[in-house]
Amino acid sequence: WLPRGFEIDWSSQVIWSVLYTGIFPAVIALIAWNQAVSMVGPSKAAVFLNLIPVVTAVMAFIFLGEAITSAQLVGGMFVLGGVYLTTRRQKKREAANP
């Protein structure tokens, strides 16, 4: 269902653009994520999933001109701090138990 007055010009350029932006980034991201998980292990990789909202907010600011709110800044600092503390603890454990 489309609102009245809104039509999509389904030209070949539009179709190829949708396919390109929908398929290739998703495939490349999935391959890159799976490669990273195989390199560092699932427990370490899972910690970095918390960075997705932070990166999304930064990219929205850079590319879309969205405003960054104080809640996003505070939340982003908590996420970055948590990722840092979690990865730092893992490094200490690995050094203590080789």
C-alpha positions in Angstrom: 0.0 0.0 0.0 1.4 3.4 -1.0 0.1 6.8 0.0 -1.8 8.7 -2.6 0.4 10.8 -4.9 3.5 8.6 -4.3 4.6 6.6 -7.2 7.8 4.6 -7.7 9.5 4.8 -11.0 10.5 1.1 -11.3 13.2 1.7 -13.9 16.1 -0.7 -14.3 18.3 1.8 -12.5 16.0 1.8 -9.4 15.8 -1.9 -9.4 19.6 -2.4 -9.7 20.1 0.2 -6.9 17.7 -1.6 -4.6 19.3 -4.9 -5.3 22.8 -3.5 -4.9 22.1 -1.8 -1.6 20.1 -4.7 -0.3 22.2 -7.7 -1.3 25.8 -6.7 -1.4 26.2 -4.9 1.9 24.3 -7.6 3.7 26.4 -10.4 2.1 29.6 -8.6 2.7 28.7 -7.8 6.3 27.7 -11.4 7.0 30.9 -12.7 5.5 33.0 -10.2 7.5 31.2 -10.9 10.7 31.6 -14.7 10.3 35.3 -14.2 9.5 35.8 -12.1 12.6 33.9 -14.6 14.8 36.1 -17.4 13.5 39.2 -15.3 14.3 38.5 -14.0 17.8 35.8 -16.5 19.0 32.1 -16.0 19.6 32.4 -14.7 23.2 34.7 -11.9 22.3 32.8 -11.0 19.1 29.5 -10.9 21.0 30.7 -8.0 23.1 31.2 -5.9 20.0 27.5 -6.3 19.0 26.8 -3.6 21.6 28.6 -1.1 19.4 26.0 -1.3 16.6 23.7 1.4 18.0 26.7 3.7 18.7 28.1 3.3 15.2 24.6 3.8 13.8 24.2 7.0 15.6 27.6 8.3 14.5 26.9 7.4 10.9 23.4 9.1 11.1 25.2 12.2 12.3 27.8 12.1 9.6 25.8 11.1 6.6 22.2 12.2 7.4 22.9 15.3 9.5 20.9 13.8 12.5 21.4 15.5 15.8 23.2 13.6 18.6 21.3 13.9 21.9 22.7 13.9 25.4 21.1 10.5 26.0 22.9 9.1 23.0 26.2 10.5 24.3 25.7 9.1 27.8 24.6 5.8 26.4 27.4 5.6 24.0 29.9 6.3 26.8 28.4 3.5 28.8 28.6 1.1 25.8 32.2 2.1 25.0 33.2 1.8 28.7 31.5 -1.6 28.9 33.2 -2.9 25.8 36.6 -1.6 27.0 36.2 -3.1 30.5 35.0 -6.4 29.1 37.8 -6.8 26.6 40.4 -5.6 29.1 39.3 -8.2 31.6 39.6 -10.9 29.0 43.1 -9.9 28.2 44.1 -10.0 31.8 42.6 -13.5 32.2 44.4 -14.7 29.1 47.7 -13.3 30.4 47.2 -15.0 33.8 46.2 -18.4 32.3 48.2 -19.0 29.1 
